Amino acid sequence: MIARDRRLLLLAGLLAAIIAGGCAQGGPEIKKFPPPAADVMHLGFHIYDLGFQSPDSQAARPLVWTTTLLLLTIVVSLNLVAIIIRARLRARLSGSTV
């Protein structure tokens, strides 16, 4: 039971970094940060949309690479923060009896 719960927490932690990355679909008409009810797409879908569905995919190539780098940066940084927090909690709780 505990091992299953730990696996679910690990899976939730890995997916949270990917789900957290999103962008608002639009253009110059977005003047402020979009409200929570605005259409926000996942960065992975944004990469697909720009790279494969764009009429001029060669012109969108730099934006695709930039978005990919942003997504990888978000995922790696959130995972590093989770590793640090988990190590600190493990060190703090290892001395106590549960």
C-alpha atoms as a printed R data frame, in Angstrom:
   type eleno elety resid chain resno       x      y       z
1  ATOM     1    CA   MET     A     1   0.000  0.000   0.000
2  ATOM     2    CA   ILE     A     2   2.738  2.466   0.915
3  ATOM     3    CA   ALA     A     3   4.811  1.550  -2.152
4  ATOM     4    CA   ARG     A     4   1.790  2.177  -4.400
5  ATOM     5    CA   ASP     A     5   1.186  5.571  -2.782
6  ATOM     6    CA   ARG     A     6   4.834  6.517  -3.251
7  ATOM     7    CA   ARG     A     7   4.635  5.539  -6.933
8  ATOM     8    CA   LEU     A     8   1.510  7.659  -7.400
9  ATOM     9    CA   LEU     A     9   3.171 10.655  -5.737
10 ATOM    10    CA   LEU     A    10   6.250 10.224  -7.938
11 ATOM    11    CA   LEU     A    11   4.075 10.037 -11.043
12 ATOM    12    CA   ALA     A    12   2.111 13.111  -9.967
13 ATOM    13    CA   GLY     A    13   5.358 15.001  -9.390
14 ATOM    14    CA   LEU     A    14   6.707 14.112 -12.802
15 ATOM    15    CA   LEU     A    15   3.516 15.093 -14.586
16 ATOM    16    CA   ALA     A    16   3.042 18.319 -12.645
17 ATOM    17    CA   ALA     A    17   6.068 19.872 -14.292
18 ATOM    18    CA   ILE     A    18   4.718 19.116 -17.751
19 ATOM    19    CA   ILE     A    19   1.180 20.235 -16.956
20 ATOM    20    CA   ALA     A    20   2.428 23.502 -15.453
21 ATOM    21    CA   GLY     A    21   3.840 24.678 -18.771
22 ATOM    22    CA   GLY     A    22   1.259 26.408 -20.909
23 ATOM    23    CA   CYS     A    23   0.827 29.347 -23.217
24 ATOM    24    CA   ALA     A    24  -2.076 31.488 -24.310
25 ATOM    25    CA   GLN     A    25  -3.100 31.074 -27.892
26 ATOM    26    CA   GLY     A    26  -3.347 34.421 -29.585
27 ATOM    27    CA   GLY     A    27  -1.252 37.225 -30.852
28 ATOM    28    CA   PRO     A    28  -0.877 40.966 -30.489
29 ATOM    29    CA   GLU     A    29  -4.481 41.300 -29.366
30 ATOM    30    CA   ILE     A    30  -3.516 39.914 -25.929
31 ATOM    31    CA   LYS     A    31  -2.487 43.051 -24.073
32 ATOM    32    CA   LYS     A    32  -2.425 41.775 -20.491
33 ATOM    33    CA   PHE     A    33  -1.806 38.424 -18.885
34 ATOM    34    CA   PRO     A    34  -4.692 36.195 -19.986
35 ATOM    35    CA   PRO     A    35  -7.354 35.495 -17.377
36 ATOM    36    CA   PRO     A    36  -7.635 31.953 -16.035
37 ATOM    37    CA   ALA     A    37 -10.657 31.293 -18.246
38 ATOM    38    CA   ALA     A    38  -8.692 32.091 -21.431
39 ATOM    39    CA   ASP     A    39  -7.727 29.377 -23.864
40 ATOM    40    CA   VAL     A    40  -4.380 28.086 -22.648
41 ATOM    41    CA   MET     A    41  -2.691 25.265 -24.492
42 ATOM    42    CA   HIS     A    42   0.022 22.940 -23.299
43 ATOM    43    CA   LEU     A    43   3.520 23.860 -24.491
44 ATOM    44    CA   GLY     A    44   3.895 20.444 -26.127
45 ATOM    45    CA   PHE     A    45   0.809 21.090 -28.224
46 ATOM    46    CA   HIS     A    46   2.112 24.588 -28.981
47 ATOM    47    CA   ILE     A    47   5.295 23.015 -30.378
48 ATOM    48    CA   TYR     A    48   3.235 20.627 -32.495
49 ATOM    49    CA   ASP     A    49   0.921 23.396 -33.644
50 ATOM    50    CA   LEU     A    50   3.776 25.673 -34.721
51 ATOM    51    CA   GLY     A    51   5.973 22.987 -36.219
52 ATOM    52    CA   PHE     A    52   3.464 20.913 -38.146
53 ATOM    53    CA   GLN     A    53   0.252 22.893 -38.552
54 ATOM    54    CA   SER     A    54   1.759 26.252 -39.482
55 ATOM    55    CA   PRO     A    55   1.438 27.272 -43.139
56 ATOM    56    CA   ASP     A    56   5.108 28.317 -43.154
57 ATOM    57    CA   SER     A    57   6.818 25.853 -40.820
58 ATOM    58    CA   GLN     A    58  10.310 27.006 -41.827
59 ATOM    59    CA   ALA     A    59   9.596 30.525 -40.576
60 ATOM    60    CA   ALA     A    60   8.248 29.146 -37.286
61 ATOM    61    CA   ARG     A    61  11.306 26.950 -36.666
62 ATOM    62    CA   PRO     A    62  13.123 29.396 -34.286
63 ATOM    63    CA   LEU     A    63   9.966 29.756 -32.192
64 ATOM    64    CA   VAL     A    64   9.579 25.967 -32.054
65 ATOM    65    CA   TRP     A    65  13.140 25.583 -30.753
66 ATOM    66    CA   THR     A    66  12.641 28.371 -28.227
67 ATOM    67    CA   THR     A    67   9.412 26.822 -26.960
68 ATOM    68    CA   THR     A    68  11.075 23.414 -26.710
69 ATOM    69    CA   LEU     A    69  13.940 24.896 -24.700
70 ATOM    70    CA   LEU     A    70  11.442 26.655 -22.420
71 ATOM    71    CA   LEU     A    71   9.503 23.425 -21.821
72 ATOM    72    CA   LEU     A    72  12.680 21.491 -21.038
73 ATOM    73    CA   THR     A    73  13.852 24.250 -18.685
74 ATOM    74    CA   ILE     A    74  10.542 24.205 -16.799
75 ATOM    75    CA   VAL     A    75  10.536 20.417 -16.451
76 ATOM    76    CA   VAL     A    76  14.187 20.158 -15.346
77 ATOM    77    CA   SER     A    77  13.977 23.048 -12.877
78 ATOM    78    CA   LEU     A    78  10.785 21.787 -11.224
79 ATOM    79    CA   ASN     A    79  12.252 18.298 -10.941
80 ATOM    80    CA   LEU     A    80  15.439 19.678  -9.357
81 ATOM    81    CA   VAL     A    81  13.395 21.653  -6.835
82 ATOM    82    CA   ALA     A    82  11.397 18.501  -6.028
83 ATOM    83    CA   ILE     A    83  14.611 16.503  -5.534
84 ATOM    84    CA   ILE     A    84  15.999 19.121  -3.141
85 ATOM    85    CA   ILE     A    85  12.763 19.325  -1.135
86 ATOM    86    CA   ARG     A    86  12.501 15.533  -0.970
87 ATOM    87    CA   ALA     A    87  16.111 15.207   0.252
88 ATOM    88    CA   ARG     A    88  15.579 17.822   2.968
89 ATOM    89    CA   LEU     A    89  12.363 16.187   4.141
90 ATOM    90    CA   ARG     A    90  13.980 12.745   4.111
91 ATOM    91    CA   ALA     A    91  16.904 14.034   6.204
92 ATOM    92    CA   ARG     A    92  14.567 15.768   8.641
93 ATOM    93    CA   LEU     A    93  12.266 12.778   9.043
94 ATOM    94    CA   SER     A    94  14.955 10.085   9.176
95 ATOM    95    CA   GLY     A    95  15.786 10.929  12.789
96 ATOM    96    CA   SER     A    96  12.193 10.752  13.994
97 ATOM    97    CA   THR     A    97  10.261  7.539  14.568
98 ATOM    98    CA   VAL     A    98   7.094  7.230  12.559
